[in-house]
Amino acid sequence: MDSIDCVKKTIEGFIEKSLVSEDPVHAKNTLEWLLKLKSNADDALKIAALGHDIERAIEHRKVKRQDYRNYDEFKESHALNSAMILEEIMKECNVMRELIDDICFLVSHHEVGGNKRADVLRDADSISFFHVNLPYYFVRNGIEETKKRCLWGYKKLPKNLQKVVVKFNYEDKKLESLVRAWIADS
């Protein structure tokens, strides 16, 4: 097995054990959206898409929202923690330092972007949140927290990708109605 396959299999192994039920689907869905947005994505982007939330899958290393003053600080810490965990995995899989640095940069910026490649990862992750995670988030966190998270994610998408998100339908019609109202008011 080469180093890239080693990293992918290790990431998938951690994510499959996540206590966050949607994590395995979200990781793969983020990769799918990344490839829709950038069909020629390189290995660094693909690995970053698959492993961007890995810290959520490792309960004893997961950052907790209540430990941060605001949501942005929490998300920054989440991104940095995921990058650190991925760096450890990549070192164990004998990945070249240049690729490790590239992937760590992408993952540490997956919430906010910062350059074209980090922006496409951010966008794929944000779309996947609406596509996969939102119904689970709603059940776990209720209306007010879901509204905040929904608007936070929606506002960071470029206008053309906001149009993609608006077309998603949800089985829970109450959630769908709320999301449409929140987006219309934003």
Buried (B, 14 or more C-beta within 10 A) or exposed (E): EEBBEBBBEBBBEBBEEBEBEBBBBBBBBBBBBBBEBBEEBEBBBBBBBBBBBBBBBBEEEBBEBEEBEEBEEBBBBBBBBBBBBBBEBBEEBEBEEEBBEBBBBBBBBBBBBBEEBBBBBBBBBBBBBBBBBBBBBBEEBEEEBBBEBBBBBBEBBEEEBBEBBEEBEBEEEEBBEBBEEBBEEE
